[in-house]
Amino acid sequence: MKIDLEESFRLMSQHRVELMSYAALLKSSNERARLTGPMDEEAIWENHIVDCGALASALPKGARVIDVGTGGGLPGMVWALCRPDVGVTLLDSVGKKCALVEEMRQLLGLGPERVQVVCSRSEEFAKLNREVYDVACARALSDAPVLAELLSPLVSVGGMVWAMKGPKGAEEISGLEGRWKELGLSDPQGVPYDLGDRSRMLILWRKESECPLRYPRRPGMAEKRPWHR
């Protein structure tokens, strides 16, 4: 897979007004609950909006996407604004964050066919929404093996699991070649790309077979007892 930054930036330019409105709402909401890091508008734009928008063109046409641990709606809200053809579920377990993201969804005029906000642990959500998404993604949530256990049960066979990482993301997947099939996944592909002076990496798995029903385990177990050890 190749990330087409030129096309992604074209989409961002096309929807710049909506993205700037979201950035302003994110800054305002961040003052009420800690949704992102820096609160400066320029930092929000460069570190969050551009970072997430860089992958907008990589989403399959008409995809059903779930953003797990969305926080303030990143990256899913950016993708929904850049790609009106996709439907995005924003999942988080913190009620206050979900309420603020739902408020932003309404203020941005995004209907439920484009964005749904769900407050739940991913382990619980997967019980009733198993293998229904084309892409499941997480950004700055946990390490790659944990994310694979949490996200694989949400993705249909033929879909993709994405983990948005920095340049050291490759270290999280090393030494596990051939092991990922336990979760129904291919071996991961690390796709590096640069945003100015920042190096980023998308870790991508293909969903090759159904994920065994024992995954995901109950909340907290993926971190406490990693499946691959």
C-alpha positions in Angstrom: 0.0 0.0 0.0 1.2 3.5 -0.9 -0.1 6.6 0.9 -1.0 9.3 -1.7 -0.3 12.4 0.3 -0.9 14.6 -2.7 -4.5 13.3 -3.1 -5.0 13.5 0.7 -3.9 17.2 0.8 -6.2 17.9 -2.2 -9.1 16.5 -0.2 -8.1 18.6 2.8 -8.0 21.7 0.7 -11.4 20.9 -0.8 -12.9 20.6 2.7 -10.7 23.2 4.5 -13.6 25.3 5.7 -15.2 22.3 7.5 -11.8 21.2 8.9 -11.1 24.6 10.2 -14.5 24.7 11.9 -13.7 21.3 13.5 -10.3 22.5 14.7 -12.0 25.5 16.3 -14.5 23.3 18.0 -11.8 20.9 19.1 -9.9 23.8 20.7 -13.0 25.0 22.5 -14.0 21.6 23.7 -10.4 20.9 24.8 -10.8 23.7 27.3 -13.7 21.8 28.9 -12.1 18.3 28.8 -8.6 17.2 27.8 -9.2 15.8 24.3 -5.8 16.5 22.7 -2.4 17.7 23.7 -1.5 21.3 22.7 -4.4 23.7 22.7 -2.9 26.3 20.3 -4.9 26.4 17.0 -1.8 26.1 14.8 -0.6 23.0 16.8 -4.1 21.4 16.6 -4.0 21.9 12.8 -0.5 20.6 12.2 -0.3 17.9 14.8 -3.8 16.5 14.6 -5.8 17.7 11.5 -3.0 17.3 9.0 -1.7 14.2 10.7 -5.1 12.5 10.4 -6.0 14.0 7.0 -2.8 12.5 5.5 -4.5 9.1 5.4 -7.9 10.3 4.0 -7.3 9.2 0.5 -6.2 5.7 1.6 -9.7 4.7 2.8 -11.6 2.4 0.4 -14.5 4.0 -1.4 -17.8 3.8 0.6 -16.0 2.1 3.5 -17.5 1.5 7.0 -14.8 2.8 9.4 -14.5 2.6 13.1 -12.1 4.8 15.1 -11.4 3.1 18.4 -10.3 5.4 21.4 -11.3 8.4 19.3 -10.8 10.9 22.1 -11.8 14.2 20.5 -12.8 12.6 17.2 -9.3 11.9 15.8 -8.8 10.6 13.2 -12.4 9.6 12.4 -13.9 13.1 12.4 -11.3 14.4 10.0 -11.9 11.4 7.6 -15.7 12.0 7.7 -15.2 15.6 6.7 -12.7 14.8 3.9 -14.6 11.7 2.6 -18.4 12.2 2.5 -18.6 8.7 0.9 -17.5 6.8 4.1 -19.5 6.1 7.3 -17.5 6.5 10.5 -18.1 5.2 14.0 -16.3 7.1 16.7 -15.8 4.9 19.7 -14.6 5.9 23.2 -15.2 4.7 26.7 -15.1 8.1 28.4 -18.6 9.6 28.7 -17.5 13.2 28.8 -15.4 12.9 25.7 -18.3 11.1 23.8 -20.7 13.9 24.8 -18.4 16.6 23.5 -17.7 14.7 20.2 -21.5 14.2 19.8 -21.9 17.9 20.3 -19.3 18.6 17.6 -20.9 16.2 15.2 -24.2 18.0 15.4 -22.6 21.5 15.1 -20.7 20.3 12.0 -23.9 19.1 10.5 -22.8 15.5 10.1 -25.8 13.2 10.0 -25.7 9.7 11.6 -25.3 8.1 8.2 -21.8 9.8 8.1 -20.8 9.8 11.8 -22.0 7.9 14.8 -20.6 8.4 18.3 -20.7 5.4 20.6 -19.6 5.3 24.3 -18.4 1.8 25.1 -15.3 -0.3 25.7 -14.2 -1.8 22.4 -14.3 -5.3 24.0 -18.0 -4.9 24.8 -18.8 -3.2 21.5 -17.3 -6.0 19.5 -19.7 -8.6 21.1 -22.6 -7.0 19.2 -20.8 -5.6 16.2 -18.5 -8.4 15.2 -16.7 -8.2 11.9 -18.9 -5.5 10.3 -16.3 -2.8 9.4 -14.1 -2.4 6.4 -11.4 -0.5 8.4 -10.7 -0.3 12.1 -8.2 2.2 13.2 -6.6 3.5 16.4 -4.2 6.5 16.9 -2.0 6.9 20.0 -4.0 4.3 21.9 -1.7 1.4 22.7 1.0 -0.8 21.3 0.5 -2.7 18.1 -0.2 -6.2 19.5 -2.8 -4.9 21.9 -4.5 -2.9 19.1 -4.5 -6.0 16.8 -6.5 -7.9 19.5 -9.0 -5.1 20.0 -9.5 -4.2 16.3 -9.4 -7.5 14.5 -12.8 -8.7 15.9 -14.5 -5.5 14.5 -13.3 -6.0 10.9 -14.8 -8.2 8.2 -12.7 -10.6 6.2 -11.1 -8.7 3.4 -10.9 -5.5 5.5 -8.0 -3.8 7.2 -6.7 -2.9 10.6 -4.7 0.3 10.9 -2.5 1.6 13.7 -1.2 5.2 13.3 2.3 5.4 14.7 5.5 7.3 14.8 8.8 6.2 13.3 9.4 3.6 16.0 6.2 1.7 15.2 8.1 -1.0 13.4 9.7 -2.0 16.7 6.2 -3.0 18.0 5.7 -5.6 15.3 9.1 -7.1 15.0 9.7 -10.7 15.9 6.0 -11.8 15.4 6.1 -12.9 11.8 3.5 -15.6 11.3 1.9 -15.1 14.7 -0.8 -12.6 13.6 -2.9 -15.3 12.0 -4.0 -16.3 15.5 -6.1 -13.1 15.2 -7.2 -13.7 11.6 -4.6 -11.2 10.4 -1.8 -11.1 7.8 1.6 -10.1 8.9 1.6 -6.3 9.2 3.0 -3.9 6.7 4.7 -0.8 7.9 4.1 2.2 5.6 6.3 5.2 6.4 5.6 8.7 5.2 6.8 12.2 6.1 4.8 15.3 7.0 7.3 18.1 6.8 10.0 17.3 9.3 7.9 14.6 11.1 8.2 11.0 10.3 5.1 8.9 10.6 4.2 5.2 10.0 0.9 3.4 9.3 1.0 -0.2 10.4 -1.5 -2.1 8.3 -2.9 -5.7 8.6 -5.2 -7.4 6.2 -8.0 -9.4 7.6 -7.5 -12.9 6.1 -9.9 -15.0 8.2 -12.4 -14.8 10.9 -11.0 -13.8 14.3 -11.5 -16.6 16.9 -14.4 -15.9 19.2 -12.2 -15.9 22.2 -11.0 -12.5 21.1 -11.2 -9.8 22.3 -11.0 -11.0 25.9 -12.6 -9.1 28.7 -11.6 -5.4 29.2 -8.0 -5.0 30.3 -6.8 -8.4 29.4 -5.2 -7.4 26.1 -2.8 -5.2 28.0 -2.4 -7.4 31.1 -1.7 -10.7 29.3 -0.6 -10.1 25.7 -2.0 -12.8 23.4 1.5 -13.4 21.8 3.4 -14.2 25.0 
